[in-house]
Amino acid sequence: MALTDLFDGAMIVLAMYTLLFFHPGRFLFSEPALEEMIKLESNTGSSTRQSLIKSL
């Protein structure tokens, strides 16, 4: 039982650090698209979520 907990915990810690360094959110938008969203948000005062919905 102790070895199962150890190896299961090690896999979860490995998965957490893998997602920390290779988070999928980094690959969703390109840099120009993010700059465009920031520019729209600062001009209109709307939230990023509303900007994303309008762009779709």
C-alpha positions in Angstrom: 0.0 0.0 0.0 2.8 2.4 0.8 4.5 1.8 -2.5 1.3 2.4 -4.4 0.8 5.7 -2.6 4.4 6.7 -3.3 4.3 5.9 -7.0 0.8 7.3 -7.5 1.8 10.5 -5.8 5.0 10.7 -7.9 3.0 10.5 -11.1 0.6 13.3 -9.9 3.5 15.5 -9.0 5.1 14.8 -12.3 1.9 15.7 -14.1 1.5 18.9 -12.1 5.0 20.1 -13.0 4.5 19.1 -16.6 1.4 21.2 -16.9 3.1 24.0 -15.1 5.9 24.3 -17.7 4.0 23.2 -20.8 0.6 24.7 -20.1 -1.7 24.5 -23.1 -2.9 28.0 -22.7 0.4 29.3 -24.1 -0.4 27.7 -27.4 -4.0 28.9 -27.8 -3.2 32.4 -29.2 -0.4 33.9 -31.1 1.4 37.0 -29.8 -0.2 39.4 -32.3 -3.6 38.1 -31.4 -2.9 38.7 -27.7 -1.7 42.3 -28.4 -4.8 43.0 -30.4 -7.1 41.8 -27.6 -5.2 43.9 -25.1 -5.5 46.9 -27.4 -9.3 46.3 -27.8 -9.7 45.9 -24.1 -7.9 49.1 -23.2 -9.9 51.1 -25.8 -13.4 49.8 -25.0 -12.9 49.0 -21.3 -14.5 45.6 -21.8 -13.3 42.4 -20.4 -11.1 39.9 -22.3 -13.9 37.4 -22.3 -16.3 39.8 -24.1 -13.5 40.6 -26.6 -13.1 36.9 -27.3 -16.8 36.4 -27.8 -17.1 39.3 -30.2 -14.1 38.1 -32.2 -15.7 34.7 -32.8 
